[in-house]
Amino acid sequence: MSLRTAPPPAFDSLRPPEAEVIADCVHCGFCLPACPTYRLWANEADSPRGRIHLMDAALHGELALSPELAGHWDACLGCMACVPACPSGVRFDRLIERTRQQVERRLRRPLGQRLLRSALFAVLPHRRRVRAVAYALMVYRSAGVERQLRRPIVQRHLPESLRTVQRLVPPVTAASLRRVTRRHVAAMGRRRARVVLLEGCVQGAMFSEVNAATARVLAAHGCDVVVPVGQGCCGALELHAGRESAARERALALLALIERDNVDRFVVNSAGCGSAMKAYDDLLAESWGWTRRAARFTPLVRDVMELLAELQADTKPSLHPLPLRVAYHDACHLAHAQGIRLQPREVLRRIPELTLIDVPEGDVCCGSAGVYNLLQPLTAAELGRAKAEAIRGTGADVVATGNPGCVLQIRAWLSAAGAGMPVLHPVQLVDASLRGRHPLDVLEHRRRPSRRGDMP
């Protein structure tokens, strides 16, 4: 007679998904049409309520942790579209993040997946490493290697994740990679606030012009802008991918650095970063000595467009016309996670001659979702194509969106569809209007070489 041992429990006692939050789900189904993966596959296990049901079964020992079970949670984009759609107020964001950190600690993934994840997180949270990779790609393109790798016979033999990297990485120049934002930008006119600007890792490495525009715009609205030296990653990429311990370490390091400044607000121009930083009080709740500090910090975090809407309530800076049709894409971690939908639109509509257009089915994720488009490239590609077609149908001149991952994803799939539509951060349009620059100067494919006076 053989004795069978029970499989180990799926979750351990270290921050598992909370039973009381799971119990809030009444399985009504209002989340189904909001979920991108359910819309694609109509599979109950790949819907929010289906994933919650699997969490409940795993929590109560009815399911063992396996690659098949984890696959349903891995397939979730973490776009949080289900959160505002839920009439019961289920905090799916808390549930999926706590579930993912259990999976990352307790499930041994196949070798290929482990290597890919290790490579991504060895580079992306480190600005200098991102710049080094960008330099290497610049050389690789200039040497003609990319043209050879894009030949159909070669493409058929490349891993999908590598083909995705080829699509996503934008053309860069040595000048753009060397560009840095000044460490202090003085308020213009009456000083209304003193703020810290968070540079970000990918944003700071590949979109330094967005940080520069952010500093200029804030200064024009009466803000003294401080950009602390030595900023690291905020932890958002790792937090949303289940690497909670690493995310906590990054959050502690960043918070220790930036809270030294006596400021009124901490300003972020990346939706994913802002979402993570507004949840530091939960992430650091069990870090000794940091609970109160994080609780004081989180209410002071603002997305740049959120803060501009507040400042423009009683400040009317002089704006020059921008005769553009702008398609605004709601970044998921701005609209769903932070509830910031109206403020960017309010700010952009104040620009004379700018016509703002909403993208059809704008609540559906573009497929970027942090590193999702690198870990789940086929699903992300399907969503990217659909988003590009929806944007093309608007007839817009420019796309505006408040997250660097969305910029890369939308730009890549617009390019694949043969549309040369530039994709910008909304703050770049405000910056162009304030400075009275011709609209073509803000379009990335026509940008003039940077002059010394261009940066703040």
C-alpha positions in Angstrom: 0.0 0.0 0.0 1.5 3.3 -1.1 1.0 6.5 0.9 0.3 9.7 -1.0 1.5 12.9 0.4 -0.6 16.0 -0.1 0.8 18.6 -2.4 2.3 21.7 -0.7 -0.1 24.6 -0.4 -0.2 27.0 -3.2 0.4 30.0 -1.0 2.4 30.6 2.2 1.7 33.0 5.0 3.8 35.9 3.6 1.2 38.4 2.2 -1.1 36.0 0.4 -4.2 37.3 -1.3 -6.6 38.3 1.5 -9.6 36.1 2.0 -11.8 39.1 3.0 -11.0 40.9 -0.3 -11.7 37.7 -2.3 -15.0 37.4 -0.5 -16.0 40.8 -1.8 -16.4 39.3 -5.3 -20.0 38.2 -5.8 -19.3 36.8 -9.3 -21.8 39.2 -11.0 -19.8 39.4 -14.3 -19.7 43.2 -14.7 -15.9 42.8 -15.0 -16.1 40.5 -18.0 -16.5 43.1 -20.8 -13.8 45.3 -19.2 -11.2 42.6 -19.2 -8.9 42.5 -22.3 -8.0 38.8 -22.0 -11.7 37.8 -21.6 -12.6 39.9 -24.6 -9.9 38.1 -26.6 -10.6 34.5 -25.5 -14.0 34.4 -23.7 -12.4 32.0 -21.2 -13.8 32.2 -17.7 -10.5 31.3 -16.1 -8.9 34.3 -17.9 -11.4 36.8 -16.5 -11.1 38.8 -13.3 -13.8 36.8 -11.5 -12.3 33.5 -12.8 -8.9 34.5 -11.6 -10.3 35.4 -8.2 -12.1 32.0 -8.0 -8.7 30.3 -8.7 -7.1 32.4 -6.0 -9.8 31.4 -3.5 -9.3 27.7 -4.4 -5.6 28.0 -4.0 -5.9 29.9 -0.7 -8.0 27.1 0.7 -5.7 24.3 -0.4 -8.0 23.0 -3.2 -5.5 23.7 -5.9 -1.7 23.2 -5.9 0.5 25.8 -7.5 1.4 24.7 -11.0 2.5 26.3 -14.3 -1.0 25.9 -15.7 -2.6 27.6 -12.7 0.0 30.4 -12.7 -0.5 30.8 -16.4 -4.0 32.3 -15.9 -2.6 34.9 -13.5 0.4 35.5 -15.8 -2.0 36.2 -18.6 -3.6 39.1 -16.7 -2.3 42.5 -18.0 -2.8 44.1 -14.6 -4.5 46.9 -16.4 -7.1 47.3 -13.6 -10.0 48.0 -16.0 -12.0 45.6 -13.8 -11.6 47.7 -10.7 -13.8 50.7 -11.7 -16.1 48.3 -13.5 -16.9 46.3 -10.3 -20.0 47.4 -8.5 -18.8 45.7 -5.3 -15.5 47.6 -5.2 -13.3 44.5 -5.3 -9.6 45.5 -5.0 -8.4 43.2 -7.8 -5.1 45.2 -7.9 -4.3 44.1 -4.4 -5.3 40.5 -5.2 -3.2 40.1 -8.3 -0.1 41.7 -6.9 -0.2 39.5 -3.8 -0.8 36.4 -5.9 2.0 37.2 -8.3 4.6 37.6 -5.5 3.6 34.2 -4.2 4.0 32.7 -7.7 7.4 34.4 -8.2 8.7 33.0 -4.9 7.2 29.6 -4.9 7.0 28.4 -8.5 10.1 27.3 -10.4 9.5 28.4 -14.0 11.0 26.8 -17.1 14.6 27.8 -17.8 13.8 30.0 -20.8 11.3 32.0 -18.8 13.7 32.4 -15.8 16.5 33.6 -18.1 14.2 36.1 -19.8 12.8 37.5 -16.6 16.3 37.7 -15.1 17.6 39.6 -18.1 14.7 42.1 -18.1 15.0 43.0 -14.5 18.8 43.1 -14.7 18.4 46.0 -17.2 15.1 47.8 -17.0 15.2 49.2 -13.4 18.7 50.6 -14.0 18.8 53.8 -16.0 22.5 53.5 -17.0 22.0 49.9 -18.2 19.0 51.0 -20.2 21.2 53.7 -21.8 23.9 51.2 -22.5 21.5 48.9 -24.3 20.1 51.8 -26.2 23.7 52.8 -27.3 24.3 49.2 -28.4 21.1 49.2 -30.4 22.1 52.5 -32.0 25.3 51.0 -33.2 23.5 47.8 -34.3 21.2 49.9 -36.5 23.9 52.1 -37.9 26.0 49.1 -38.8 23.2 47.6 -40.9 22.7 44.5 -38.7 19.1 45.3 -38.1 18.3 45.3 -41.8 19.7 41.8 -42.0 17.8 40.6 -39.0 14.6 42.0 -40.4 14.8 39.7 -43.4 11.8 37.3 -43.4 13.9 34.2 -43.5 15.7 35.4 -40.3 12.6 36.7 -38.6 11.0 33.3 -38.8 13.8 31.8 -36.6 14.0 34.6 -34.0 12.1 34.2 -30.6 9.0 36.3 -30.4 10.3 38.2 -27.4 13.4 39.4 -29.5 11.1 40.4 -32.4 9.1 42.4 -29.9 12.2 44.2 -28.6 13.1 45.1 -32.3 9.6 46.7 -32.7 9.5 48.5 -29.4 12.9 50.2 -29.2 12.7 53.6 -30.8 15.4 55.3 -32.9 17.7 57.1 -30.5 20.6 59.4 -30.9 23.7 59.9 -28.8 22.6 63.4 -28.0 19.2 62.3 -26.7 20.8 59.7 -24.5 23.3 62.1 -23.1 20.7 64.7 -22.3 20.0 65.4 -18.6 17.5 67.5 -16.8 18.8 70.3 -14.6 18.7 69.7 -10.9 16.8 72.8 -10.1 14.4 74.9 -12.2 13.2 78.1 -10.6 9.5 79.1 -10.6 8.5 81.8 -13.1 6.7 84.6 -11.4 5.0 84.1 -8.1 6.1 80.8 -6.5 3.1 78.6 -5.7 4.8 75.3 -4.8 8.0 73.5 -4.4 8.0 70.1 -6.0 10.3 67.1 -6.5 10.3 65.6 -10.0 10.8 61.9 -10.3 12.9 61.0 -13.3 12.1 57.3 -13.6 14.3 54.6 -15.0 13.0 54.0 -18.6 11.6 57.5 -18.7 14.8 59.0 -17.6 17.0 56.9 -19.9 14.9 57.0 -23.2 12.5 59.9 -22.7 14.6 62.6 -21.1 12.8 65.2 -23.3 9.6 64.4 -21.4 11.3 65.1 -18.1 12.7 68.4 -19.5 9.3 69.4 -20.7 7.8 68.5 -17.4 10.2 70.7 -15.5 9.6 73.7 -17.9 5.9 73.4 -17.7 5.8 73.2 -13.9 8.2 76.2 -13.6 5.8 78.1 -15.9 3.0 77.3 -13.5 4.9 78.8 -10.5 6.6 75.6 -9.2 10.2 75.4 -8.0 11.3 72.1 -9.4 13.9 70.0 -7.6 15.3 66.9 -9.4 17.4 65.0 -6.7 20.7 63.4 -7.8 21.0 59.7 -7.5 17.4 58.7 -8.0 16.8 55.0 -8.7 13.8 53.0 -9.9 10.6 53.4 -7.9 10.0 49.6 -8.0 6.8 49.7 -10.2 8.0 47.3 -12.9 9.1 44.7 -10.3 6.0 45.2 -8.1 3.6 44.7 -11.0 5.5 41.5 -12.0 5.4 39.9 -8.6 9.0 40.7 -7.5 7.7 42.4 -4.3 10.9 42.1 -2.2 13.0 43.9 -4.9 10.3 46.5 -5.4 10.2 47.2 -1.6 14.0 47.7 -1.5 13.8 50.2 -4.4 10.9 52.0 -2.8 12.8 52.3 0.5 15.9 53.6 -1.2 14.0 56.2 -3.3 11.9 57.4 -0.4 14.9 57.8 1.8 16.5 60.0 -0.9 13.6 62.2 -2.0 11.9 62.8 1.4 14.9 64.8 2.5 13.6 67.8 0.5 10.9 69.9 2.2 8.5 70.0 -0.7 4.7 70.3 -1.3 4.4 67.6 -3.9 6.2 64.7 -5.6 5.5 64.8 -9.3 5.6 61.8 -11.6 5.1 61.7 -15.4 4.8 58.0 -15.8 1.5 56.4 -15.0 2.9 53.1 -13.9 5.3 54.8 -11.5 2.7 57.1 -10.1 0.4 54.1 -9.4 3.1 52.3 -7.5 4.2 55.3 -5.5 0.6 56.1 -4.5 0.5 52.6 -3.0 3.8 52.8 -1.0 1.8 52.9 2.2 0.6 49.3 1.5 3.9 48.1 0.1 5.9 49.4 3.1 3.2 48.6 5.7 5.3 45.8 7.2 8.7 47.6 6.9 9.8 48.5 10.4 10.0 52.3 10.9 8.6 53.2 7.5 4.8 52.9 7.9 4.2 56.4 9.0 6.8 57.9 6.6 5.1 56.1 3.6 1.7 57.2 4.9 2.9 60.9 4.9 4.4 60.5 1.4 1.7 58.9 -0.6 -0.9 61.7 -0.4 1.7 64.1 -1.8 2.3 62.1 -5.0 0.8 63.7 -8.1 0.8 62.8 -11.8 2.0 65.9 -13.7 -1.3 66.3 -15.5 -3.2 65.9 -12.3 -1.1 68.7 -10.7 -1.4 71.0 -13.7 -5.2 70.7 -13.5 -5.0 71.8 -9.9 -2.7 74.7 -10.7 -4.6 75.9 -13.7 -7.8 76.3 -11.5 -6.5 79.7 -10.6 -3.5 80.3 -12.8 -3.9 81.0 -16.5 -0.5 80.9 -18.3 -0.3 82.3 -21.8 -0.8 79.5 -24.2 -0.1 79.7 -28.0 -2.2 77.9 -30.5 -1.4 74.4 -31.6 -3.5 73.5 -34.6 -3.5 69.8 -34.1 -5.9 66.9 -33.9 -4.8 64.9 -30.9 -6.0 61.4 -30.1 -5.8 60.9 -26.3 -5.1 57.4 -25.1 -5.8 56.6 -21.4 -2.9 54.8 -19.9 -4.3 52.1 -17.8 -2.4 52.9 -14.6 -3.5 56.5 -14.9 -7.2 56.0 -15.7 -8.0 52.7 -13.9 -5.5 52.5 -11.1 -5.3 56.3 -10.2 -8.7 57.4 -11.5 -7.2 60.2 -13.5 -9.2 60.6 -16.7 -10.6 64.2 -16.8 -7.5 66.1 -15.7 -5.3 65.5 -18.8 -8.2 66.3 -21.1 -9.1 69.5 -19.2 -5.4 70.7 -19.5 -5.1 69.8 -23.2 -8.5 71.4 -24.1 -7.2 74.8 -22.8 -4.6 74.9 -25.6 -6.0 77.1 -28.4 -6.8 75.4 -31.7 -6.0 71.9 -30.3 -8.8 69.4 -31.1 -8.9 66.5 -28.6 -10.2 63.2 -29.9 -11.1 60.2 -27.7 -9.9 56.8 -29.0 -12.7 54.3 -29.6 -12.7 51.6 -26.9 -10.2 53.7 -25.1 -10.6 51.7 -21.9 -9.0 48.7 -23.5 -5.3 48.2 -22.7 -2.8 48.8 -25.6 -0.9 45.6 -24.5 2.2 47.3 -23.0 1.4 46.7 -19.3 4.9 47.1 -17.8 6.9 44.2 -19.2 3.8 42.2 -20.3 4.6 42.8 -24.0 7.9 41.2 -23.5 6.7 38.3 -21.4 3.4 37.7 -23.3 4.3 39.0 -26.8 1.6 37.3 -28.8 -1.3 38.6 -26.6 0.3 42.0 -26.4 0.7 42.1 -30.2 -3.0 41.3 -30.7 -4.0 44.2 -28.4 -1.4 46.5 -30.0 -2.7 45.9 -33.5 -6.3 46.6 -32.4 -5.2 49.8 -30.6 -3.3 51.0 -33.6 -6.3 50.5 -35.9 -8.6 52.3 -33.4 -6.2 55.3 -33.3 -5.7 55.4 -37.1 -9.5 55.6 -37.5 -9.6 58.8 -35.6 -7.7 60.7 -38.3 -5.6 62.4 -35.6 -2.3 64.1 -36.3 -0.7 63.1 -33.0 -1.3 60.6 -30.2 -0.9 61.7 -26.6 -0.5 59.3 -23.6 1.0 59.5 -20.2 3.1 56.4 -19.9 6.4 55.5 -21.5 5.4 51.9 -22.1 2.2 53.0 -23.9 4.3 55.4 -26.0 6.6 52.5 -27.1 3.8 50.0 -27.7 1.5 52.3 -29.6 4.3 53.8 -31.7 5.5 50.3 -32.6 2.2 49.1 -33.8 1.3 52.3 -35.6 4.6 51.9 -37.5 3.8 48.3 -38.2 0.4 49.4 -39.7 2.2 52.0 -41.9 1.1 55.0 -39.9 3.8 57.5 -39.1 1.7 59.2 -36.4 3.9 60.6 -33.7 3.2 59.6 -30.1 3.9 62.2 -27.3 3.4 62.7 -23.6 0.6 65.3 -23.1 3.0 67.5 -21.1 5.1 67.9 -24.3 2.1 69.5 -26.0 1.6 71.9 -23.1 5.3 72.7 -23.2 5.1 73.5 -27.0 2.1 75.7 -26.5 3.7 77.6 -23.6 6.9 78.2 -25.6 5.1 79.2 -28.8 6.9 76.6 -30.9 5.5 75.5 -34.2 3.6 72.2 -33.8 6.0 70.4 -36.0 8.8 71.1 -33.5 7.2 68.8 -31.0 6.7 66.0 -33.4 9.4 63.4 -32.9 10.1 62.6 -36.5 10.7 66.3 -37.3 12.5 67.4 -34.1 15.3 69.9 -34.7 18.8 69.1 -33.2 18.8 70.2 -29.6 20.4 73.5 -28.7 22.0 74.3 -25.4 19.1 76.5 -24.4 16.5 73.8 -25.2 16.8 72.1 -21.8 15.7 73.6 -18.5 
